[in-house]
């Protein structure tokens, strides 16, 4: 079921001005992603169509498909935009492994606890079981935002580089344990002090394990 966002269903006329400039293309892409974020958060993933996103962004449906393979790819772009809207990257190298891991955990928790980040995470957790494309989009987004940067960093700190990705996934699960518990059971999210305390604990445990191994 699609929400009627506008009364018109007619196709937009072809744009005869020629190819858009790079700046125009970038502006259209930002408008499309912004419209998609608003609609996904407002109506959910299932009940929003690419056509509705195009209408909200004031572009043609063809323009959306020229920039994104489909709704799942658009969803991933929304998640990436939310993550990118930060003053600093999630992973910042500090003086030690433990300090880097601790900062990474805190930044990750802050990203996911923002209203838009939380809304998208809840969307995936609620609807992914019945929508494989949504589950895949959520999985790919977590890999790109969190797993890959941490695995790349850990690669330089362990003898078995092939295990870096597995270790990154394990650490992320540890770091998000309390956050996942809060979201799953509809409890208040950890506040800044709780996030910092949890991040320090898991970073200390994980760093000792790596150094011992």
Helices and strands as residue ranges (DSSP letters): H 22-43, H 50-57, H 61-67, H 71-84, H 97-113, H 115-127, G 128-130, H 132-142, I 143-147, H 148-154, G 161-163, H 164-175, H 177-184, H 192-212
